[in-house]
């Protein structure tokens, strides 16, 4: 899918392109290619003179090759954008190519973005740019707003983690934690830990991209200050992710502690039972020895006495354990 975005009266307007002739009618500041076909790549090369590299979406590209500038002034940035929904949390690789010397666009430049699926941050920017005049003035503003939106999206995801961990905290610390509940809690904690780790990686990648834009000296003074504000926002997100990691570890340890308590209760039952049955076993073993004269044979109440002695020797330890509170 090929979409171009043009500025009119300070607003960003989207046009879906289905032919080369349609592409030639617009002078965009942003060209977005979502899962582009070979024909759409050919249109871009024919009209803008831009050859999209074959490895532009490779996931195993070297980290040092994700941010670089061509001799002709083109800036290449590959950055990951977070997608956090109820079904799955993942990162989508987006390749940016900023052409700053396009004569057809009156030296305002054009931003090309290539990705395999729609990204929530892109939808949010399109919505805001249509409703807020003056939000975007050139292609570099588009990139900054996308990275700013990515940081904001990560912040919203962190708020979701806070809410989910608050629910888990009430379950863990409210009262009795059964093994079934502990399993559900551990599953929820694992999901939030995975999301928190992805957010931390995502903001790190965004920081690198914004820092590269600042080092390339491509930004105006206002854009440079906006980039610094994005970095400050990312710095605050780092503190939140570190706190959430500590909270997740605490809840994990607390849940594992309750599991150990439940297991110890089971082991305690067997321990008490074995100690309580040891005296009756001793009495039975004594009466089972081969004495020459057995008390049962010489005494009418021999067997009742032996049975009563075995019962008393079992109940006495149980009474003592109960008095000490070991049976609670």
Secondary structure, 3 states (H helix, E strand, C coil): CEEEEEEECCEEEEEEECCHHHHCCCCCCEEEEECCCHHHHHHHHHHHCCCCCCCCCCCCCCHHHCEEECCCCCEEEEEEEEEECCCCEEEEEEEEEEECCCHHHCCCCEEEEEECCCCHHHHHHHHHHHHCCCCCCCHHHHHHHHHHHHHHHHHHHHHHHHHHHHHHHHHHHHCCCCHHHHHHHHHHHHHHHHHHHHHHHHHHHHHHHHHHHHHCCCCCHHHHHHHHHHHHHHHHHHHHHHHHHHHHHHHHHHHHHHHHHHHHHHHHHHHHHHHHHHHHHHHHHHHCCCCCCCHHHHCCCHHHHHHHHHHHHHHHHHHHHHHHCCCC
